[in-house]
C-alpha cells in the first residue's frame, strides 16, 4: 500500500473523478464522508456475475473492482454544493 499526502486536493479530485488517469487502478477499499459515511469494499463477488463473467474473472485473477467501475457511484455520492469531510 502507498499513502500519499495530496497538496492540491481540487486538482487531484478532478483527475480522480473526471479524468481517466486512475481508471485502471484496483479499488481495495474506500470511505466517503458526506452527510453519512459510505464504506466501499472493492472486493469482487463472483456470485454476482453470470457464469461466463465469473469464469473470466477467475481466469484473469482479478479480485478487486477497477476504479472506472466504481467511479460513477462515488461521484454521485460526492457531487453537490458542500465539500466532503473526508475522502
N, C-alpha and C positions, 0 to 999 in steps of 0.2 A: 504494500500500500504506500502511496505517496501522499503526503499532506502539504498543501501549498497555502501561502498567505497571499490572497489576491489584493493587489493595491488599487486597481481601477475596477471596482465592482460593477459599475454601469456597463463598461465595455465588455467585461467578462460575461455578464448575464446576457448581453445582446448576442455575443458569439455562441454562448451555450444554448439559448432558446430560439434564436432566429437563423443563425448560420448552420452550415453542415459540418463545421470543424470537428465536433465531438460525436457525430453520428455513429461512427464505427467503434466507439468505446463501449465496453460492457458496463452495465449498471449493477453493482452488487447490492447497494442499499442507498437510500436517500431519505431525507427528512425535510419537510417543508412546513414552516410555521407561519400561518396567517391568523385567521380568527380561531383556528384549531390546528393541531399538529397532524400532518399526514405522513405516515411512515410507509415507505415503499421497499419491499423486499424484491430485489431484481431476479431472484431465482426462478428459472423457467420450470413450469409444472407440465411434464409431458402428457399427463392425463387430460389436460385441457384441449390438446390438439387432436385432430383426426389421426388415424393410423399412419398415413403416409407422411404427414408433417412430423409426427413424433419419431418415426424412423429416421427421417432426415436430420432431426436434431441430435439423435443418438449417434448417428454416423459422424456428424460434424464435431461432436464432443463439446458442443456449446452448452453451458449450464446457466448462463445469465442472459437477461434481455440486453439488446443493444439500446443505446441512448436514443437512437432515432425512433424506436418503437414506443418509448415511454415519454419522450419529449412533449407530444401534444397534450397528454394528460397533465404533466407538470405545468406546462404553460397555462392551461386553463385554470389551474388552481392559483397560480401566481398573479396572473394579469388582473389589473384593477388599479384603483387610484392610490391605494396605500402600499407602502413597501412591506415586504415580508420581514418578520422578526429575525429569522434565521434561514439559511439555506444549506 
